[in-house]
Amino acid sequence: MRLKILLSHLIFYLIIFQANGQILQCKEVINPIQIDETIYTHHTARTSNNNTQYVLNVFFHIVRDDNGNSPAIPDEQIQDAVAMLNIAFNDFDIFFKYMGYDYIDDSSLLSLNINEFNTLQNLPQFRNNALNLFIVDEVTSNNGNLYAGLAQRPGIKSAFTASYFLSATLPHEIGHNLNLYHTYEGWNTQNCEHVDQANHPNCEVAGDYVCDTPASYKVPSGDVVYLNGDFYYQNNSNTTDCLGDIYVNVPIKNFMSNNIYQLNNYYRNLRDHFTPGQGVRMRETIENIPSIFGSIRNTVESLYEPFDVHIEVDYDWVLSETQNHDGTVTTCYGEKIVHVFQKGFDYDFYKWEGGDASNSTFEYSVGRLQLPVNELPLQAVKINQVSNTNIIVFESSAGIRPNPTAHCTTARPNSGKVITSNLDGSNATIRDMNNQELQSSDDEIIQTLESNKRHTLIKDYDNGERKEKTVFKTN
């Protein structure tokens, strides 16, 4: 449900049509490193003593043409992708640490085929310490087929057709990176996963090697029914497994199910979950294949650190304000340090004043679909998906004002009013400022006003500001 909500927020990003025909499901590239299935327990639930939290670095590469054009992937889409990954995987204590993105301006990679995919690790931009996600115009095969995504299984690289990047294709391909198979793996072979596991059990040695994903086949669109706002599976085609048993309960909403439904407007965000057994398999992949995943792991503490620290103008810190003789006002502002945290978590921010972090003072919360920007000198944070009790102290410079570097702006008044009354406020009159007054400083205007009166000057400036000044002129 949580991922469905995020996908609904992102649906406007998606592009539906391809000029060369229908987009096909994803393509896998098998890692030449031999992986022995004996490293997997095939459990469908985690054991009580398996509490390790895995944090994987993730880095994005946006491929553009030689001139830096296409595809247009704004920063907020990258942040949404990080959020989507964490929402999809956090239930299994698998977390993603955002490490940034770059641009690769190379027209030859815009239409990325499988042969080129196999050489991406040779690019100078490739990160050996992170999952590498490449976003291109299109992913193709040598025979001209177009794919929504492409992943090395298992491995640390994947590629996405830009118009399918923010869809269920994203967690699907990362699932392949973590050595998940399609739920329909081998369905049309003599060694298929059997429908009748009670009498013919083979889920540990066939199909996707996961026992809580029912035996599946490559479901045609006619076997998916949309009813009352949801999708349902019906085996209208009467497809059978290799023993002749009709498929039932095929998991069409699983991230690793038939990808083709995600590739048209009606079905593309149908998938929304992994099973506990798939979660166990992904965790065991990370733990038991250190030659691939050891270098991309990070610490849990890294999740509590901002991914960006920068200086912004602090418009609440006025260093000086000067009334100029032409009616303009020059205001100079100081600076502040800002921390930006990655999306995808529910954050609680605290003020820490020393001692035990649990004694910190709660300040505010930020939801997982929001980008947390901290401008206050807070020094502790809680991430509810990581721990709903632990508060982690980090060295925060947010909100601290560095040695001031003046950022000055000059504003010109568009209009103004003068309110004149007796000193006690009675008998007030209001008039518009004339052009000469608009081109004069407040002090110059006051010199021309009547004595023994209270005067309020109101000016509206071209930068949207309004300034008021009240004086009691007694002589």
C-alpha positions as semicolon CSV with decimal commas, in nm:
position;residue;x (nm);y (nm);z (nm)
1;M;0,000;0,000;0,000
2;R;0,280;0,243;0,085
3;L;0,446;0,189;-0,251
4;K;0,112;0,225;-0,428
5;I;0,081;0,571;-0,273
6;L;0,426;0,670;-0,396
7;L;0,358;0,534;-0,744
8;S;0,039;0,739;-0,761
9;H;0,244;1,049;-0,676
10;L;0,484;0,967;-0,960
11;I;0,241;0,860;-1,232
12;F;0,258;1,196;-1,406
13;Y;0,626;1,134;-1,483
14;L;0,555;0,828;-1,695
15;I;0,552;0,816;-2,074
16;I;0,345;0,545;-2,234
17;F;0,427;0,513;-2,601
18;Q;0,727;0,388;-2,798
19;A;0,754;0,457;-3,170
20;N;0,907;0,120;-3,255
21;G;0,640;-0,096;-3,095
22;Q;0,571;-0,250;-2,759
23;I;0,829;-0,238;-2,485
24;L;0,922;-0,586;-2,366
25;Q;0,985;-0,705;-2,015
26;C;1,324;-0,664;-1,856
27;K;1,639;-0,840;-1,968
28;E;1,891;-1,008;-1,738
29;V;2,265;-1,041;-1,784
30;I;2,400;-1,331;-1,582
31;N;2,710;-1,259;-1,377
32;P;2,992;-1,494;-1,484
33;I;3,074;-1,553;-1,117
34;Q;2,928;-1,893;-1,031
35;I;2,678;-1,872;-0,745
36;D;2,605;-2,197;-0,560
37;E;2,240;-2,231;-0,453
38;T;2,360;-2,393;-0,130
39;I;2,425;-2,045;0,011
40;Y;2,048;-2,004;0,040
41;T;1,827;-2,148;0,314
42;H;1,503;-2,111;0,110
43;H;1,330;-2,002;0,429
44;T;1,012;-1,800;0,391
45;A;1,071;-1,605;0,711
46;R;1,375;-1,463;0,887
47;T;1,509;-1,644;1,191
48;S;1,477;-1,459;1,520
49;N;1,856;-1,412;1,555
50;N;1,899;-1,264;1,206
51;N;1,874;-0,893;1,287
52;T;2,143;-0,754;1,059
53;Q;2,043;-0,432;0,884
54;Y;2,199;-0,404;0,539
55;V;2,275;-0,061;0,394
56;L;2,371;-0,046;0,027
57;N;2,515;0,260;-0,146
58;V;2,331;0,365;-0,462
59;F;2,455;0,602;-0,734
60;F;2,274;0,721;-1,047
61;H;2,421;0,791;-1,392
62;I;2,209;1,001;-1,630
63;V;2,322;0,938;-1,988
64;R;2,278;1,231;-2,227
65;D;2,392;1,305;-2,582
66;D;2,731;1,457;-2,662
67;N;2,585;1,808;-2,612
68;G;2,434;1,736;-2,271
69;N;2,074;1,693;-2,393
70;S;1,819;1,417;-2,324
71;P;1,689;1,250;-2,123
72;A;1,560;1,519;-1,890
73;I;1,576;1,367;-1,541
74;P;1,535;1,640;-1,278
75;D;1,686;1,609;-0,934
76;E;1,347;1,547;-0,770
77;Q;1,300;1,229;-0,977
78;I;1,630;1,093;-0,847
79;Q;1,512;1,165;-0,493
80;D;1,182;0,992;-0,569
81;A;1,375;0,688;-0,693
82;V;1,569;0,668;-0,366
83;A;1,240;0,688;-0,177
84;M;1,083;0,417;-0,394
85;L;1,373;0,178;-0,329
86;N;1,365;0,228;0,045
87;I;0,987;0,187;0,063
88;A;1,006;-0,136;-0,139
89;F;1,297;-0,296;0,053
90;N;1,291;-0,154;0,408
91;D;1,052;-0,420;0,540
92;F;1,340;-0,666;0,496
93;D;1,593;-0,443;0,672
94;I;1,756;-0,356;0,340
95;F;1,825;0,016;0,310
96;F;1,973;0,236;0,040
97;K;2,214;0,520;0,105
98;Y;2,197;0,788;-0,163
99;M;2,547;0,875;-0,286
100;G;2,454;1,119;-0,563
101;Y;2,431;1,126;-0,941
102;D;2,632;1,241;-1,240
103;Y;2,594;1,297;-1,614
104;I;2,757;1,090;-1,887
105;D;2,746;1,290;-2,212
106;D;2,791;1,015;-2,470
107;S;2,546;0,982;-2,760
108;S;2,663;0,627;-2,833
109;L;2,514;0,510;-2,501
110;L;2,171;0,672;-2,535
111;S;2,034;0,361;-2,702
112;L;2,202;0,104;-2,482
113;N;2,226;-0,253;-2,606
114;I;2,327;-0,557;-2,407
115;N;2,682;-0,565;-2,544
116;E;2,736;-0,204;-2,432
117;F;2,581;-0,283;-2,095
118;N;2,851;-0,542;-2,036
119;T;3,119;-0,272;-2,067
120;L;2,967;-0,005;-1,840
121;Q;3,193;-0,103;-1,553
122;N;3,487;0,020;-1,763
123;L;3,359;0,379;-1,765
124;P;3,557;0,619;-1,543
125;Q;3,228;0,724;-1,381
126;F;3,147;0,370;-1,264
127;R;3,143;0,335;-0,885
128;N;3,280;0,012;-0,740
129;N;3,141;0,107;-0,399
130;A;2,774;0,142;-0,501
131;L;2,489;0,004;-0,702
132;N;2,518;0,181;-1,039
133;L;2,186;0,276;-1,200
134;F;2,215;0,404;-1,558
135;I;1,923;0,603;-1,706
136;V;1,922;0,608;-2,087
137;D;1,680;0,694;-2,369
138;E;1,614;0,327;-2,437
139;V;1,746;-0,020;-2,359
140;T;1,767;-0,242;-2,666
141;S;1,875;-0,586;-2,780
142;N;2,078;-0,668;-3,089
143;N;1,759;-0,769;-3,274
144;G;1,591;-0,435;-3,208
145;N;1,371;-0,525;-2,911
146;L;1,314;-0,249;-2,659
147;Y;1,323;-0,315;-2,284
148;A;1,208;-0,121;-1,981
149;G;1,512;-0,228;-1,782
150;L;1,824;-0,439;-1,778
151;A;2,012;-0,580;-1,480
152;Q;2,309;-0,796;-1,395
153;R;2,206;-1,091;-1,176
154;P;2,362;-1,085;-0,926
155;G;2,557;-0,763;-0,959
156;I;2,586;-0,392;-0,896
157;K;2,471;-0,243;-1,226
158;S;2,136;-0,191;-1,396
159;A;2,001;0,026;-1,678
160;F;1,660;0,182;-1,734
161;T;1,470;0,328;-2,025
162;A;1,407;0,680;-1,895
163;S;1,030;0,673;-1,942
164;Y;1,006;0,359;-1,723
165;F;1,258;0,459;-1,458
166;L;1,002;0,569;-1,198
167;S;0,780;0,265;-1,217
168;A;0,776;-0,084;-1,066
169;T;1,062;-0,160;-1,307
170;L;1,300;0,009;-1,059
171;P;1,261;-0,233;-0,763
172;H;1,225;-0,518;-1,016
173;E;1,573;-0,461;-1,159
174;I;1,732;-0,410;-0,817
175;G;1,568;-0,737;-0,717
176;H;1,760;-0,899;-1,003
177;N;2,080;-0,735;-0,877
178;L;2,015;-0,911;-0,545
179;N;1,975;-1,245;-0,731
180;L;1,599;-1,269;-0,750
181;Y;1,458;-1,452;-1,051
182;H;1,130;-1,385;-1,226
183;T;0,848;-1,566;-1,049
184;Y;0,781;-1,746;-1,378
185;E;1,142;-1,860;-1,425
186;G;1,154;-2,182;-1,632
187;W;0,775;-2,211;-1,653
188;N;0,778;-2,349;-2,010
189;T;1,052;-2,609;-1,948
190;Q;1,041;-2,969;-1,829
191;N;1,199;-2,856;-1,500
192;C;0,925;-2,606;-1,415
193;E;0,819;-2,520;-1,062
194;H;0,518;-2,736;-0,986
195;V;0,176;-2,598;-0,905
196;D;0,106;-2,887;-0,667
197;Q;0,382;-2,840;-0,410
198;A;0,202;-3,058;-0,155
199;N;0,242;-3,372;-0,368
200;H;0,526;-3,269;-0,599
201;P;0,746;-3,028;-0,398
202;N;1,033;-2,869;-0,589
203;C;1,017;-2,496;-0,503
204;E;1,373;-2,502;-0,361
205;V;1,525;-2,636;-0,683
206;A;1,306;-2,493;-0,962
207;G;1,139;-2,171;-1,071
208;D;1,255;-1,870;-0,873
209;Y;1,386;-2,088;-0,582
210;V;1,149;-1,908;-0,344
211;C;0,877;-2,115;-0,178
212;D;0,627;-1,845;-0,085
213;T;0,582;-1,728;-0,445
214;P;0,333;-1,969;-0,607
215;A;0,432;-2,138;-0,932
216;S;0,387;-1,889;-1,214
217;Y;0,384;-1,854;-1,587
218;K;0,425;-1,562;-1,823
219;V;0,074;-1,428;-1,781
220;P;-0,097;-1,283;-2,092
221;S;-0,307;-0,970;-2,052
222;G;-0,628;-1,171;-2,086
223;D;-0,553;-1,344;-1,756
224;V;-0,556;-1,019;-1,556
225;V;-0,891;-0,866;-1,465
226;Y;-0,947;-0,511;-1,340
227;L;-1,246;-0,495;-1,106
228;N;-1,362;-0,239;-0,848
229;G;-1,036;-0,047;-0,856
230;D;-0,801;-0,345;-0,820
231;F;-0,637;-0,617;-1,028
232;Y;-0,715;-0,988;-1,006
233;Y;-0,569;-1,299;-1,166
234;Q;-0,784;-1,541;-1,363
235;N;-0,638;-1,828;-1,566
236;N;-0,869;-1,770;-1,861
237;S;-0,610;-1,931;-2,088
238;N;-0,613;-2,257;-1,883
239;T;-0,233;-2,263;-1,889
240;T;-0,076;-2,566;-1,720
241;D;0,263;-2,647;-1,569
242;C;0,497;-2,920;-1,696
243;L;0,298;-3,184;-1,503
244;G;-0,032;-3,076;-1,658
245;D;-0,168;-2,895;-1,351
246;I;-0,352;-2,566;-1,417
247;Y;-0,183;-2,260;-1,268
248;V;-0,369;-2,095;-0,977
249;N;-0,300;-1,793;-0,757
250;V;-0,028;-1,658;-0,983
251;P;0,129;-1,355;-0,801
252;I;0,068;-1,085;-1,060
253;K;0,138;-0,808;-0,805
254;N;0,481;-0,934;-0,708
255;F;0,768;-0,709;-0,817
256;M;0,932;-1,003;-0,993
257;S;0,620;-1,115;-1,182
258;N;0,554;-1,069;-1,550
259;N;0,691;-0,728;-1,637
260;I;0,475;-0,670;-1,943
261;Y;0,184;-0,534;-1,739
262;Q;0,393;-0,240;-1,630
263;L;0,448;-0,136;-1,988
264;N;0,116;0,013;-2,082
265;N;-0,102;0,277;-1,925
266;Y;-0,346;0,031;-1,772
267;Y;-0,113;-0,209;-1,594
268;R;0,226;-0,049;-1,557
269;N;0,219;0,006;-1,179
270;L;0,036;-0,312;-1,090
271;R;0,324;-0,466;-0,893
272;D;0,380;-0,347;-0,539
273;H;0,558;-0,601;-0,314
274;F;0,817;-0,870;-0,248
275;T;0,736;-1,175;-0,036
276;P;0,913;-1,256;0,294
277;G;1,087;-1,546;0,117
278;Q;1,222;-1,310;-0,149
279;G;1,337;-1,082;0,131
280;V;1,527;-1,368;0,294
281;R;1,691;-1,455;-0,040
282;M;1,802;-1,095;-0,100
283;R;1,946;-1,070;0,250
284;E;2,136;-1,397;0,206
285;T;2,267;-1,273;-0,129
286;I;2,413;-0,962;0,035
287;E;2,555;-1,159;0,328
288;N;2,694;-1,460;0,141
289;I;2,843;-1,300;-0,173
290;P;3,094;-1,050;-0,031
291;S;3,296;-1,055;-0,354
292;I;3,011;-0,861;-0,516
293;F;2,833;-0,682;-0,234
294;G;3,100;-0,634;0,031
295;S;3,234;-0,315;-0,130
296;I;2,894;-0,145;-0,164
297;R;2,778;-0,190;0,195
298;N;2,761;0,107;0,428
299;T;2,688;0,156;0,796
300;V;2,345;0,205;0,949
301;E;2,479;0,529;1,095
302;S;2,533;0,664;0,744
303;L;2,156;0,680;0,694
304;Y;2,138;0,944;0,965
305;E;2,380;1,173;0,785
306;P;2,265;1,437;0,535
307;F;2,363;1,373;0,174
308;D;2,407;1,743;0,109
309;V;2,539;2,029;0,321
310;H;2,541;2,373;0,163
311;I;2,520;2,744;0,239
312;E;2,212;2,950;0,161
313;V;2,121;3,314;0,207
314;D;1,956;3,364;0,547
315;Y;1,681;3,618;0,484
316;D;1,608;3,629;0,857
317;W;1,958;3,761;0,925
318;V;1,974;4,125;0,814
319;L;2,327;4,261;0,827
320;S;2,233;4,610;0,715
321;E;1,953;4,806;0,553
322;T;2,018;5,134;0,376
323;Q;1,761;5,391;0,263
324;N;1,892;5,538;-0,060
325;H;1,816;5,892;-0,178
326;D;1,634;5,764;-0,487
327;G;1,372;5,587;-0,275
328;T;1,525;5,241;-0,309
329;V;1,629;5,025;-0,014
330;T;1,944;4,812;-0,015
331;T;1,928;4,517;0,225
332;C;2,225;4,290;0,297
333;Y;2,165;3,940;0,438
334;G;2,392;3,684;0,599
335;E;2,423;3,309;0,532
336;K;2,316;2,984;0,698
337;I;2,425;2,621;0,669
338;V;2,155;2,380;0,548
339;H;2,144;1,998;0,574
340;V;1,942;1,794;0,322
341;F;1,848;1,432;0,400
342;Q;1,735;1,166;0,153
343;K;1,368;1,089;0,096
344;G;1,203;0,758;0,178
345;F;1,210;0,756;0,560
346;D;0,990;0,893;0,836
347;Y;1,220;1,128;1,027
348;D;1,195;1,280;1,374
349;F;1,439;1,564;1,437
350;Y;1,561;1,657;1,786
351;K;1,767;1,919;1,961
352;W;2,052;1,759;2,154
353;E;2,207;1,945;2,445
354;G;2,458;1,685;2,557
355;G;2,434;1,365;2,757
356;D;2,217;1,071;2,658
357;A;2,060;1,117;2,314
358;S;1,729;0,981;2,444
359;N;1,695;1,299;2,649
360;S;1,692;1,515;2,336
361;T;1,404;1,754;2,281
362;F;1,172;1,667;1,992
363;E;1,140;1,946;1,735
364;Y;0,954;1,825;1,423
365;S;0,882;1,530;1,189
366;V;0,917;1,483;0,812
367;G;0,727;1,212;0,620
368;R;0,889;0,964;0,382
369;L;0,754;1,130;0,067
370;Q;0,900;1,468;0,163
371;L;1,256;1,592;0,117
372;P;1,387;1,675;0,468
373;V;1,568;2,009;0,469
374;N;1,702;2,100;0,812
375;E;1,779;2,469;0,870
376;L;1,787;2,452;1,249
377;P;2,087;2,366;1,468
378;L;1,945;2,024;1,555
379;Q;2,187;1,750;1,636
380;A;1,988;1,427;1,664
381;V;1,755;1,233;1,437
382;K;1,539;0,922;1,452
383;I;1,451;0,717;1,143
384;N;1,144;0,515;1,224
385;Q;1,205;0,254;0,953
386;V;1,547;0,179;1,103
387;S;1,447;0,199;1,468
388;N;1,141;0,346;1,635
389;T;1,337;0,403;1,955
390;N;1,699;0,486;1,871
391;I;1,791;0,852;1,842
392;I;2,128;0,905;1,675
393;V;2,336;1,213;1,748
394;F;2,529;1,359;1,456
395;E;2,753;1,662;1,438
396;S;2,518;1,923;1,299
397;S;2,616;2,259;1,158
398;A;2,266;2,328;1,027
399;G;2,141;2,674;1,105
400;I;2,484;2,787;1,226
401;R;2,570;3,122;1,078
402;P;2,925;3,125;0,938
403;N;3,134;3,437;0,912
404;P;2,891;3,661;0,725
405;T;2,930;3,711;0,355
406;A;2,687;3,987;0,260
407;H;2,423;3,911;-0,003
408;C;2,274;4,248;-0,093
409;T;1,963;4,329;-0,291
410;T;1,815;4,664;-0,387
411;A;1,438;4,707;-0,405
412;R;1,244;4,993;-0,563
413;P;0,903;5,105;-0,428
414;N;0,606;5,054;-0,660
415;S;0,354;5,237;-0,443
416;G;0,317;5,387;-0,101
417;K;0,080;5,548;0,147
418;V;0,108;5,807;0,422
419;I;-0,122;5,776;0,726
420;T;-0,136;6,098;0,931
421;S;-0,315;6,140;1,263
422;N;-0,300;6,331;1,586
423;L;-0,032;6,213;1,829
424;D;-0,297;6,007;2,011
425;G;-0,401;5,836;1,687
426;S;-0,728;6,024;1,639
427;N;-0,852;6,189;1,318
428;A;-0,640;5,972;1,087
429;T;-0,617;6,043;0,714
430;I;-0,468;5,827;0,439
431;R;-0,319;5,941;0,110
432;D;-0,107;5,787;-0,169
433;M;0,255;5,888;-0,197
434;N;0,339;6,102;-0,496
435;N;0,621;6,020;-0,738
436;Q;0,864;6,252;-0,565
437;E;0,804;6,082;-0,231
438;L;0,849;5,735;-0,389
439;Q;1,188;5,851;-0,511
440;S;1,293;5,981;-0,167
441;S;1,423;5,816;0,148
442;D;1,194;5,790;0,452
443;D;1,392;6,061;0,635
444;E;1,356;6,296;0,339
445;I;0,978;6,237;0,332
446;I;0,945;6,294;0,708
447;Q;1,113;6,632;0,679
448;T;0,826;6,751;0,457
449;L;0,544;6,629;0,681
450;E;0,335;6,829;0,930
451;S;0,469;6,870;1,286
452;N;0,291;6,758;1,605
453;K;0,145;6,463;1,418
454;R;0,195;6,088;1,402
455;H;0,292;5,967;1,055
456;T;0,310;5,606;0,922
457;L;0,491;5,549;0,594
458;I;0,399;5,230;0,404
459;K;0,592;5,130;0,093
460;D;0,539;4,825;-0,131
461;Y;0,854;4,722;-0,321
462;D;0,911;4,541;-0,650
463;N;1,054;4,237;-0,467
464;G;0,720;4,182;-0,290
465;E;0,826;4,330;0,043
466;R;0,626;4,585;0,240
467;K;0,802;4,817;0,482
468;E;0,633;5,038;0,743
469;K;0,778;5,312;0,954
470;T;0,595;5,520;1,218
471;V;0,727;5,847;1,360
472;F;0,593;6,100;1,608
473;K;0,692;6,440;1,467
474;T;0,675;6,689;1,755
475;N;0,847;6,993;1,611
